[in-house]
C-alpha cells in the first residue's frame, strides 16, 4: 500500500471559481476567459504575494443564465456576464481594489452585506 501524501497549496487572499460548462457560455468563451487569467493576474500583481488569487474551473453552478458566471471566495460574491472586459473591471476594482463591481453582482453568499 502506498502512503497518501498531504497536498500543499500556497497562500492566497481570494479564490475565484469560474463555470466553464457548456450551458454557461457559448463557443468555449468561459474556458477562454479562464485561460486568459494567468496573464491578467500576473499583470495586476495577483499571481503572487499578499493579493494572490487562486483560480479554479467548475463544470456547473446550476446558475446557467447570463454566463460566464464566477464566484469570488471568501467574499461570497457571485458575478454574471463575466466577459473579458468585465473581468478586467473585476480584477481592477474587486480583486485589487477590494470593492465589488455592483452592477455585475447577482448573488451574495452567507454573511455578505
WODAVEN-V144218 format. One record per residue. N is the residue number from 0. RES is the residue in three letters. PSI is psi as a letter, one per 20 degrees, with the letter a starting at -180 (none if undefined). BURIAL is 1 if it has 9 or more other C-alpha atoms within 8 Angstrom, else 0. Layout:
<<N:RES:PSI:BURIAL> <N:RES:PSI:BURIAL>>
This chain:
<<0:UNK:p:0> <1:UNK:q:0> <2:UNK:p:0> <3:UNK:p:0> <4:UNK:p:0> <5:UNK:p:0> <6:UNK:r:0> <7:UNK:q:0> <8:UNK:p:0> <9:UNK:q:0> <10:UNK:q:0> <11:UNK:q:1> <12:UNK:g:1> <13:UNK:q:1> <14:UNK:p:1> <15:UNK:q:1> <16:UNK:p:1> <17:UNK:p:1> <18:UNK:p:1> <19:UNK:j:1> <20:UNK:q:1> <21:UNK:i:0> <22:UNK:i:0> <23:UNK:h:1> <24:UNK:q:1> <25:UNK:q:0> <26:UNK:k:0> <27:UNK:j:1> <28:UNK:h:1> <29:UNK:h:1> <30:UNK:g:0> <31:UNK:g:0> <32:UNK:g:1> <33:UNK:g:1> <34:UNK:h:0> <35:UNK:i:0> <36:UNK:h:0> <37:UNK:g:0> <38:UNK:g:0> <39:UNK:g:1> <40:UNK:g:1> <41:UNK:g:1> <42:UNK:h:0> <43:UNK:j:1> <44:UNK:k:1> <45:UNK:j:1> <46:UNK:i:1> <47:UNK:r:1> <48:UNK:a:0> <49:UNK:i:0> <50:UNK:j:1> <51:UNK:p:1> <52:UNK:p:1> <53:UNK:q:1> <54:UNK:q:0> <55:UNK:q:0> <56:UNK:q:1> <57:UNK:q:1> <58:UNK:h:0> <59:UNK:p:1> <60:UNK:i:0> <61:UNK:k:0> <62:UNK:m:0> <63:UNK:i:1> <64:UNK:q:0> <65:UNK:k:0> <66:UNK:r:1> <67:UNK:q:1> <68:UNK:q:1> <69:UNK:q:1> <70:UNK:p:1> <71:UNK:o:1> <72:UNK:q:1> <73:UNK:j:0> <74:UNK:h:0> <75:UNK:k:1> <76:UNK:p:1> <77:UNK:p:1> <78:UNK:q:1> <79:UNK:r:1> <80:UNK:l:1> <81:UNK:m:1> <82:UNK:r:0> <83:UNK:g:0> <84:UNK:g:0> <85:UNK:h:1> <86:UNK:g:1> <87:UNK:g:1> <88:UNK:g:1> <89:UNK:g:1> <90:UNK:g:1> <91:UNK:g:1> <92:UNK:g:1> <93:UNK:g:1> <94:UNK:h:1> <95:UNK:g:1> <96:UNK:i:0> <97:UNK:j:0> <98:UNK:p:0> <99:UNK:q:1> <100:UNK:n:1> <101:UNK:h:0> <102:UNK:i:0> <103:UNK:i:1> <104:UNK:p:1> <105:UNK:i:0> <106:UNK:q:0> <107:UNK:p:1> <108:UNK:a:1> <109:UNK:p:0> <110:UNK:i:0> <111:UNK:p:0> <112:UNK:none:0>>
